[in-house]
């Protein structure tokens, strides 16, 4: 196998990101002799995390630390992040991303970021997905949560509920379905993927009785997606979200396309919390991430579960080994 390099941003230095990164690499690095892991984060936070989990960074095979910042002990104290820690998160993320964009690394794996802390430090930040799309210069990306029981993507991500009916467009729905289908074929190896698309309103609008977005926006977008994809991809919908997710859980569909953030994440976290991987589709790079937050309430206690980071690293390795075009 060709050698692979993963660039990892460890996430918030005051949260569990450095800890789960240390624990995950201690478990994974001996198992993948063809993979080099480069960790970008705060020098002190990474050192603290190693000590907390009994991990000697210099003894892990093919693991290199690339400190992006050097915070004081007070600035990186476990718990709610300081303003300096807010800035440090973005510095580490951009440093890791730069290595992938320059082709010094094959994939980006990200730890959890405190979005509000980044914004308070001076840079408006809606989330990894939006930031990576802007940095990579792509007009549309799609967030996917891929777990052992469910795969789901989102048409809109971190948007206020009050604006959804205004911002939901036929183009956004169509492109999200197309990108989802291509990812299922390209990265997940499905020749004939089956996709169900949720409605925006309860019961998919009940034929227009409780909303017309399904009739005027979603259904026409699905017709356009079917025409673009041709035979071999099944697209069903718009369907009420509760039915769509139940059928997908039972194996009827390979992926669910949701209209908004919580419509997807509630189902994903109920079924696959700790095992699902956040994948950004539509970028010119591979990017995976944990599906959990910064865990400020348990940071520094040595009890954070690294399984989400293990899953994110494993999926990034799998995608990188395929060497296929990006969806």
C-alpha positions as CSV (number, residue, x, y, z in Angstrom):
1,X,0.0,0.0,0.0
2,X,1.1,3.5,-0.7
3,X,2.1,5.6,2.3
4,X,-0.6,7.9,3.7
5,X,-0.3,11.1,5.8
6,X,-3.2,12.4,7.9
7,X,-3.2,16.0,9.2
8,X,-5.1,16.2,12.5
9,X,-6.3,19.4,14.1
10,X,-6.8,18.6,17.8
11,X,-9.7,21.0,18.4
12,X,-10.2,23.2,21.4
13,X,-7.2,23.1,23.7
14,X,-9.5,23.5,26.8
15,X,-11.7,20.6,25.7
16,X,-11.4,16.9,25.2
17,X,-10.0,17.2,21.6
18,X,-6.3,16.8,22.6
19,X,-7.2,14.0,25.0
20,X,-9.2,11.9,22.5
21,X,-6.5,12.5,19.9
22,X,-3.8,11.1,22.1
23,X,-5.8,8.1,23.2
24,X,-7.0,7.3,19.6
25,X,-3.5,7.5,18.2
26,X,-2.1,5.3,20.9
27,X,-4.6,2.7,19.8
28,X,-4.3,3.2,16.0
29,X,-0.8,4.1,15.1
30,X,0.7,0.6,15.7
31,X,-2.0,-0.9,13.5
32,X,-1.3,1.2,10.4
33,X,2.3,0.9,9.4
34,X,1.6,2.8,6.1
35,X,0.1,5.9,7.8
36,X,1.9,8.9,9.3
37,X,-0.2,11.0,11.7
38,X,0.7,14.8,12.1
39,X,-1.0,16.5,15.0
40,X,-1.6,20.2,14.9
41,X,-2.6,21.9,18.1
42,X,-1.4,23.7,21.2
43,X,2.0,22.5,22.5
44,X,1.0,22.6,26.1
45,X,-2.5,21.1,25.6
46,X,-1.0,18.2,23.7
47,X,1.6,17.6,26.3
48,X,-1.1,17.7,29.1
49,X,-3.3,15.3,27.1
50,X,-0.5,12.8,26.7
51,X,0.3,12.9,30.5
52,X,-3.4,12.6,31.3
53,X,-3.8,9.4,29.2
54,X,-0.4,8.0,29.9
55,X,0.6,8.5,26.3
56,X,4.3,9.3,25.4
57,X,4.0,11.1,22.1
58,X,7.6,10.4,21.2
59,X,7.0,6.6,21.5
60,X,4.0,6.4,19.2
61,X,5.1,5.1,15.8
62,X,4.8,7.5,12.9
63,X,3.1,10.2,15.0
64,X,4.5,13.7,14.8
65,X,3.5,16.8,16.7
66,X,3.3,20.1,14.8
67,X,2.4,22.7,17.5
68,X,0.6,25.6,16.1
69,X,0.4,27.7,19.3
70,X,1.9,27.9,22.8
71,X,-0.7,28.9,25.3
72,X,0.0,29.5,29.0
73,X,-1.3,27.0,31.6
74,X,-4.1,29.5,32.5
75,X,-5.1,30.0,28.8
76,X,-5.4,26.3,28.2
77,X,-7.1,25.4,31.5
78,X,-9.7,22.7,31.0
79,X,-13.2,24.0,30.8
80,X,-14.8,27.0,29.0
81,X,-12.1,28.3,26.6
82,X,-10.3,31.5,27.0
83,X,-10.1,34.1,24.2
84,X,-6.6,32.9,23.5
85,X,-7.8,29.4,23.2
86,X,-10.5,30.5,20.8
87,X,-7.9,31.9,18.5
88,X,-5.6,28.9,18.9
89,X,-8.3,26.5,17.6
90,X,-8.6,28.3,14.3
91,X,-4.8,28.6,14.0
92,X,-4.4,24.8,14.4
93,X,-7.2,24.1,12.0
94,X,-5.8,26.3,9.3
95,X,-2.3,24.9,9.8
96,X,-3.6,21.4,9.3
97,X,-5.7,22.4,6.3
98,X,-2.7,24.1,4.7
99,X,-0.8,20.8,4.7
100,X,-3.6,19.0,2.9
101,X,-4.1,21.8,0.4
102,X,-0.3,21.8,-0.4
103,X,-0.5,18.0,-0.8
104,X,1.9,17.4,2.1
105,X,-1.0,15.3,3.7
106,X,-3.7,13.1,2.1
107,X,-6.6,13.9,4.4
108,X,-7.7,16.2,7.2
109,X,-9.2,14.9,10.5
110,X,-10.6,17.5,12.9
111,X,-11.3,17.5,16.6
112,X,-14.2,19.5,18.1
113,X,-14.1,23.3,18.1
114,X,-16.0,25.7,20.3
115,X,-17.5,27.9,17.6
116,X,-18.6,30.7,20.0
117,X,-15.0,30.9,21.4
118,X,-13.5,31.3,17.9
119,X,-16.0,34.0,17.1
120,X,-15.4,35.9,20.4
121,X,-11.7,35.8,19.6
122,X,-12.3,38.0,16.5
123,X,-13.2,35.7,13.6
124,X,-16.9,34.9,12.8
125,X,-17.1,31.1,12.7
126,X,-20.2,29.1,11.9
127,X,-18.5,25.8,11.9
128,X,-15.9,23.6,10.3
129,X,-18.0,22.9,7.2
130,X,-18.5,26.6,6.3
131,X,-14.9,27.5,7.0
132,X,-13.5,24.7,5.0
133,X,-15.7,25.5,2.0
134,X,-14.6,29.1,2.1
135,X,-10.9,28.2,2.4
136,X,-11.2,25.7,-0.4
137,X,-13.1,28.1,-2.6
138,X,-16.0,25.8,-3.3
139,X,-19.6,27.1,-3.7
140,X,-21.4,24.1,-2.0
141,X,-20.4,21.4,0.4
142,X,-22.6,18.8,2.1
143,X,-22.3,17.6,5.7
144,X,-22.7,13.9,6.2
145,X,-22.9,11.9,9.4
146,X,-21.8,8.4,8.6
147,X,-22.3,5.8,11.2
148,X,-22.8,2.0,11.4
149,X,-26.6,2.3,11.5
150,X,-27.3,5.5,9.6
151,X,-25.9,7.8,6.9
152,X,-27.5,11.2,6.7
153,X,-26.6,14.5,4.9
154,X,-27.9,18.0,5.3
155,X,-29.1,20.6,2.8
156,X,-28.6,23.4,5.3
157,X,-26.3,23.3,8.2
158,X,-25.8,26.0,10.9
159,X,-28.8,28.2,10.0
160,X,-31.5,29.7,12.2
161,X,-34.8,27.8,12.0
162,X,-36.6,31.0,11.4
163,X,-34.8,31.5,8.0
164,X,-35.1,28.0,6.7
165,X,-38.2,28.5,4.5
166,X,-36.5,31.6,3.0
167,X,-33.1,30.1,2.4
168,X,-34.1,26.6,1.2
169,X,-33.8,26.6,-2.6
170,X,-34.3,24.1,-5.4
171,X,-30.6,24.4,-6.3
172,X,-29.5,23.6,-2.7
173,X,-31.7,20.5,-2.5
174,X,-30.7,19.2,-5.9
175,X,-27.0,19.7,-5.4
176,X,-27.1,18.1,-1.9
177,X,-28.8,15.0,-3.4
178,X,-26.3,14.8,-6.3
179,X,-23.3,15.2,-4.0
180,X,-24.8,12.6,-1.6
181,X,-25.3,10.1,-4.5
182,X,-21.8,10.6,-5.8
183,X,-20.3,10.1,-2.4
184,X,-22.2,6.8,-1.9
185,X,-20.9,5.6,-5.2
186,X,-17.4,6.9,-5.0
187,X,-16.4,6.6,-1.4
188,X,-18.8,4.0,0.0
189,X,-18.7,1.7,-3.1
190,X,-22.4,1.5,-3.8
191,X,-23.2,1.0,-7.4
192,X,-27.0,1.6,-7.0
193,X,-27.5,3.8,-3.9
194,X,-31.0,4.3,-2.4
195,X,-31.6,7.8,-1.0
196,X,-34.7,9.1,0.8
197,X,-35.2,12.9,1.1
198,X,-37.0,14.5,4.0
199,X,-39.6,17.2,3.8
200,X,-39.2,20.4,5.6
201,X,-42.6,20.5,7.3
202,X,-44.3,17.9,9.5
203,X,-45.5,15.0,7.4
204,X,-43.8,16.5,4.4
205,X,-46.4,19.2,4.3
206,X,-49.5,17.0,4.0
207,X,-50.0,17.9,0.4
208,X,-49.7,21.6,1.0
209,X,-51.9,21.8,4.1
210,X,-49.1,22.7,6.4
211,X,-46.5,24.2,4.0
212,X,-45.7,24.3,0.3
213,X,-41.9,23.9,0.3
214,X,-42.3,20.2,-0.5
215,X,-44.4,21.0,-3.6
216,X,-42.7,24.2,-4.8
217,X,-39.0,23.5,-3.9
218,X,-38.2,19.9,-2.8
219,X,-40.2,17.8,-5.3
220,X,-39.0,19.7,-8.4
221,X,-35.4,19.5,-7.1
222,X,-35.7,15.8,-6.8
223,X,-37.0,15.5,-10.4
224,X,-33.9,17.5,-11.5
225,X,-31.6,15.2,-9.5
226,X,-33.2,12.1,-11.0
227,X,-32.7,13.4,-14.5
228,X,-29.0,14.3,-13.8
229,X,-28.2,10.9,-12.2
230,X,-30.0,8.7,-14.6
231,X,-30.7,5.0,-13.9
232,X,-29.1,3.2,-11.0
233,X,-29.9,5.7,-8.2
234,X,-33.2,5.5,-6.4
235,X,-34.4,8.8,-5.0
236,X,-37.6,8.8,-2.9
237,X,-39.3,11.8,-1.3
238,X,-40.1,14.2,0.0
239,X,-41.0,12.0,2.9
240,X,-41.9,12.9,6.5
241,X,-38.6,12.8,8.5
242,X,-39.8,10.4,11.1
243,X,-40.7,7.8,8.4
244,X,-37.6,8.5,6.4
245,X,-35.2,7.8,9.3
246,X,-37.2,4.8,10.5
247,X,-37.0,3.2,7.1
248,X,-33.3,4.0,6.7
249,X,-32.6,2.5,10.1
250,X,-34.3,-0.7,9.0
251,X,-32.2,-0.9,5.9
252,X,-34.6,0.4,3.3
253,X,-32.3,3.3,2.3
254,X,-28.6,3.8,2.2
255,X,-28.8,7.5,3.1
256,X,-31.2,10.2,4.3
257,X,-31.0,13.8,3.0
258,X,-32.3,16.1,5.7
259,X,-33.4,19.7,5.2
260,X,-31.8,21.2,8.3
261,X,-29.3,20.5,11.0
262,X,-31.3,19.0,13.9
263,X,-33.5,17.0,11.6
264,X,-30.4,14.9,10.8
265,X,-28.3,15.1,14.0
266,X,-31.0,14.0,16.4
267,X,-31.5,10.8,14.5
268,X,-27.7,10.3,14.0
269,X,-26.8,10.9,17.7
270,X,-29.6,8.7,18.9
271,X,-28.5,5.8,16.7
272,X,-24.8,6.3,16.3
273,X,-23.5,8.7,19.0
274,X,-19.7,8.2,19.5
275,X,-19.5,6.1,16.3
276,X,-20.7,8.4,13.6
277,X,-18.2,10.4,11.6
278,X,-18.8,13.9,10.3
279,X,-17.7,13.9,6.6
280,X,-17.6,17.0,4.5
281,X,-18.6,16.1,0.9
282,X,-17.9,18.4,-2.1
283,X,-14.5,19.6,-1.0
284,X,-11.3,19.0,-3.1
285,X,-9.9,17.2,-0.1
286,X,-10.9,14.4,2.3
287,X,-12.1,15.7,5.6
288,X,-13.6,13.7,8.5
289,X,-14.3,14.7,12.1
290,X,-15.7,13.4,15.4
291,X,-19.5,13.9,15.8
292,X,-19.3,15.3,19.3
293,X,-18.5,18.6,20.9
294,X,-15.7,19.9,23.0
295,X,-16.8,18.3,26.3
296,X,-15.8,21.2,28.4
297,X,-17.6,19.7,31.4
298,X,-15.4,16.6,31.4
299,X,-12.2,18.0,30.1
300,X,-9.1,17.3,32.1
301,X,-10.5,14.3,33.9
302,X,-9.1,11.6,31.7
303,X,-12.5,10.0,31.0
304,X,-13.3,11.2,27.5
305,X,-14.2,8.4,25.1
306,X,-11.8,8.3,22.1
307,X,-14.0,6.1,19.9
308,X,-15.3,9.0,17.8
309,X,-11.8,10.1,16.9
310,X,-10.8,6.5,16.2
311,X,-13.7,6.2,13.8
312,X,-12.9,9.5,12.1
313,X,-9.3,8.5,11.6
314,X,-10.2,5.0,10.3
315,X,-12.6,6.5,7.8
316,X,-10.1,9.0,6.6
317,X,-7.6,6.3,6.1
318,X,-10.1,4.2,4.2
319,X,-11.0,7.1,1.9
320,X,-7.3,8.0,1.3
321,X,-6.4,4.5,0.4
322,X,-9.0,4.4,-2.4
323,X,-7.3,7.2,-4.2
324,X,-10.6,8.1,-6.0
325,X,-11.9,11.5,-7.1
326,X,-13.6,13.6,-4.4
327,X,-17.5,13.6,-4.6
